Amino acid sequence: MKIGFSKHIKISYRPDMQTVIIRWQQSVTFTEFKMNCLAILATAKENASALWLFDCRSKGEVTLEESEWLQQEFFPKALQQVAPQLVVAWLLNPRQMQRLQEGEKLQAISEPSQDVMRQAFMTEQEAVAWLESAAQVPVYKSRNNF
């Protein structure tokens, strides 16, 4: 497992899961969030990994600004540079999960897309199981040569 650290995040690549994992360890500014995501992209490109786990439980709320940037700029760039389809599991804190369930719109987490499969979870076990099952979807497998 390759691991990278910074002041705010821990990024690792799990070859057994073919998954890039990012764990925010504290709240970050929007600029820091964007820099963190570019580090994710570099790790994903290096490992040709289209499976990602974003652990935002210690980060705090995913903001509307962050969500819009992910949806409008980051995911399109990642689709061009990493793979034609991404699978992103989000680990959220209970408050954020409740807000999503109550209808809050955070496009990067909740908007359906055929190019970016995504799902929010409160436990890592559920997120990992979902990532493993998503990697077995025939369309995903054929597009990414798994």
Legacy VTK file of the C-alpha trace (Angstrom):
# vtk DataFile Version 3.0
C-alpha trace
ASCII
DATASET POLYDATA
POINTS 146 float
0.000 0.000 0.000
1.452 3.346 -1.033
0.673 6.191 1.342
1.075 9.950 1.023
0.646 12.434 3.833
0.155 16.147 4.048
-0.938 18.503 6.758
-4.638 17.808 6.139
-4.946 14.490 4.371
-3.710 10.961 4.052
-3.816 9.466 0.556
-3.193 5.789 0.002
-3.488 3.324 -2.833
-4.693 -0.185 -2.009
-3.575 -2.477 -4.855
-5.622 -5.360 -3.450
-8.758 -3.224 -3.926
-7.411 -1.177 -6.864
-8.678 1.816 -4.892
-7.337 5.258 -4.064
-8.340 6.290 -0.549
-8.261 9.838 0.733
-8.879 10.651 4.363
-9.256 14.228 5.429
-7.927 14.555 8.958
-9.320 18.031 9.631
-11.328 20.813 8.050
-9.770 22.509 5.043
-10.283 25.685 3.070
-11.700 25.506 -0.436
-8.235 26.118 -1.900
-6.767 23.321 0.232
-9.630 21.034 -0.799
-8.860 21.629 -4.482
-5.145 20.967 -3.921
-6.028 17.770 -2.023
-8.185 16.600 -4.921
-5.368 17.237 -7.404
-3.175 14.982 -5.237
-5.896 12.326 -5.497
-5.895 12.719 -9.259
-2.107 12.287 -9.420
-2.288 9.114 -7.316
-5.168 7.761 -9.383
-3.303 8.441 -12.643
-0.113 6.849 -11.319
-2.011 3.682 -10.384
-4.614 3.730 -13.182
-7.287 3.550 -10.501
-10.868 4.575 -11.203
-12.099 3.375 -7.796
-11.960 6.046 -5.098
-12.963 6.293 -1.456
-13.368 9.851 -0.109
-13.447 9.773 3.694
-14.910 13.128 4.713
-15.966 12.205 8.234
-13.195 14.241 9.918
-13.215 16.907 7.232
-16.642 18.137 8.180
-19.298 19.241 5.750
-18.810 18.934 2.016
-19.760 22.439 0.908
-21.865 23.421 -2.067
-18.825 25.205 -3.510
-16.700 22.043 -3.216
-19.457 19.909 -4.726
-19.934 22.234 -7.690
-16.169 22.370 -8.342
-15.930 18.577 -8.223
-18.856 18.185 -10.595
-17.943 20.923 -13.067
-14.144 20.776 -13.125
-12.579 17.897 -11.233
-14.612 14.887 -12.384
-14.458 15.884 -16.100
-10.671 16.259 -15.790
-10.400 12.901 -14.012
-12.520 11.208 -16.674
-10.106 12.479 -19.328
-6.925 11.629 -17.442
-7.706 8.442 -15.496
-10.583 6.425 -16.954
-13.812 6.828 -18.924
-15.773 5.943 -15.785
-15.120 6.581 -12.094
-16.555 4.895 -9.026
-16.569 7.115 -5.935
-17.658 6.058 -2.463
-18.187 8.894 0.002
-17.844 8.373 3.750
-19.830 11.112 5.468
-20.519 12.098 9.031
-24.059 11.548 10.353
-25.058 15.206 9.992
-24.036 15.378 6.333
-25.761 12.071 5.600
-28.951 13.323 7.232
-28.845 16.504 5.146
-28.518 14.433 1.966
-31.406 12.206 3.007
-33.500 15.317 3.643
-32.935 16.392 0.053
-29.881 18.642 0.146
-28.395 18.730 -3.323
-24.660 18.148 -3.487
-24.146 17.186 -7.119
-20.758 15.557 -6.593
-22.255 13.150 -4.078
-25.863 12.646 -5.075
-26.481 13.483 -8.728
-26.881 10.448 -11.010
-24.286 10.111 -13.760
-23.348 7.315 -16.100
-19.677 8.367 -16.036
-19.253 8.819 -12.282
-20.942 6.157 -10.175
-21.234 7.487 -6.639
-22.776 6.592 -3.347
-22.623 7.990 0.194
-22.063 5.839 3.286
-21.579 6.234 7.011
-19.430 3.116 7.504
-16.273 2.082 5.734
-17.415 -1.527 5.577
-20.469 -0.566 3.499
-18.400 1.710 1.258
-15.773 -0.973 0.575
-18.437 -3.587 -0.174
-20.097 -1.191 -2.620
-16.776 -0.389 -4.332
-16.032 -4.093 -4.705
-19.470 -4.775 -6.196
-19.256 -1.733 -8.506
-15.919 -2.976 -9.846
-17.711 -6.159 -10.933
-20.365 -4.380 -13.033
-19.902 -5.636 -16.632
-19.952 -2.160 -18.222
-17.368 -0.912 -15.742
-15.198 -3.987 -16.196
-15.251 -3.818 -19.977
-14.551 -0.081 -20.091
-11.643 -0.326 -17.672
-10.240 -3.741 -18.531
-10.554 -5.152 -15.006
LINES 1 147
146 0 1 2 3 4 5 6 7 8 9 10 11 12 13 14 15 16 17 18 19 20 21 22 23 24 25 26 27 28 29 30 31 32 33 34 35 36 37 38 39 40 41 42 43 44 45 46 47 48 49 50 51 52 53 54 55 56 57 58 59 60 61 62 63 64 65 66 67 68 69 70 71 72 73 74 75 76 77 78 79 80 81 82 83 84 85 86 87 88 89 90 91 92 93 94 95 96 97 98 99 100 101 102 103 104 105 106 107 108 109 110 111 112 113 114 115 116 117 118 119 120 121 122 123 124 125 126 127 128 129 130 131 132 133 134 135 136 137 138 139 140 141 142 143 144 145
